[in-house]
Amino acid sequence: MGFEDKIKRKKLRGFLGKIPEEWEKEWKGMPEWNQGDFAPFKSVIVHLRDQEALDSLSKFTGQRIMPKTRFVWYPRVEILHQGVVVEERGKRRFGEDDES
């Protein structure tokens, strides 16, 4: 859609009310999509003195922390493709597709 088309749509909107966007025409009848809230409650930076401290933290959280690990979730969550979080210790948290 070019600049002139946008101006025409804006003028028409004043006369006709809401004009559906191109994607809205194609979206009719499609299921609703809920992205979910993937933001953590709180993030903290932890400085570790040595490898022993890293190993201790890894054991405490029950998660393998490798040299390239940038973050971990606590408690541990399963993260699938596209950032969908499925389970947190046996209960559904994000990405809920069904009512089970």
N, C-alpha and C positions, 0 to 999 in steps of 0.2 A: 504494500500500500504506500503510495507516494505522498508527499507533503500536501499536494493539492487535494488528493482524495480525503486526507484527514480533515482539511478545512471544510470541504463539502459535507462530510459526515457531521462535523460539529454544527454547521449551520442547519442541517436537516434535523438534528436532534432537538433544536429549539422548536421546530414546527411539529415533528412527529413523535417526540418523546424518545425513549430509549431505542436505539438501533442495535441489534445484536452484532457482536464482533464475529469475524469469520469462524473462529474456533467454537463459538456458542452454537452455530448452526449444525456443526458436526457432532457436538457433545450431547445432543438430545438423546435421552434414553440410556446414557452411559451410567454405570454405577458411581455412587459418590466415593471420593477418595479422601481419606483422612491420613495426613502425614504423621501425626503423633508428635509428642514432645520428646525429643532426644537429648535435650539439655540436661547435664548433670545437676544435682541439687547444689553441690559445692565442689570446686576444684582447688587443690592445694599443691604447692611445690615442696617436695621433700628432698633435702640434701643428705646424701649418704656418705659417711666417712670413708668406708672401704668395702671390699668384696664381702667381708663377713657381715656387715650391716645389710648389704643387698641380699645376701642369702637368707638372712633372718627375716627381712621384709617379705621376700618371696615365699618363705615357709608360712609366715603369719597370714598372708592373703590367700595362700593356696594357689598362687598363679606363678607361672614361669616368667621371670623377668630377664630378658636377653639384652645383650649390649645395645641393640637398636630399638628396644622397647621405648616408646615415647609416653605411653600412659597405660593405666590399668583401671578397670572398674572395680569398686569394692562396695558391696559384695559382687562377686564375679557374675557376668552376664554373657549369654551367647549372642554374638553378633553375626547375622547372616549378610549376604550381599546387599548392596544398596543401603547399608546402615540400619537395617531393620533389626531391632533387639527383640528376641523371642522370649527367653526365659531368664528369670532371676531366682535362683534357688527353688525351682519347681513351680513358681507361679508366673503367669503371663504378665508382662509389663508394658511393652510397646509392640506395635505391629499386629495388633489383635484383629484377626480376620473373621473369627467366629465367636459364638457366645459360650463356648465350652470352657 
